[in-house]
Amino acid sequence: MFKNILNHEADYPTNMSEEARDLIDQLIQKDPRDRLGACEADAEIVMKHKWFECIDWEALYQKKLTPPYKPDPAE
């Protein structure tokens, strides 16, 4: 698996959005120094990625957002 990571490009489902592909591509760069968020402002840079543009981070921190899915504890 390690050799595959180093020598092959990631394959994505055809229905995956361009923003999702871009985010994943930036997060899985082979050289850790090139990865999205690999700097002092790490989390802030990731949070500003286009994939997360609809997230109200302040509301999330304050637990004011309704989750898109809430598992049934009885299951």
Number of C-alpha atoms within 10 A of each C-alpha: 6 6 7 9 12 11 10 8 11 11 7 11 7 7 6 9 11 12 13 15 16 13 17 16 15 16 16 14 15 14 8 11 10 13 18 19 17 14 12 8 9 12 12 11 13 18 14 11 15 13 17 14 10 7 12 11 14 10 11 12 9 8 10 11 13 9 9 5 6 7 7 6 5 4 4
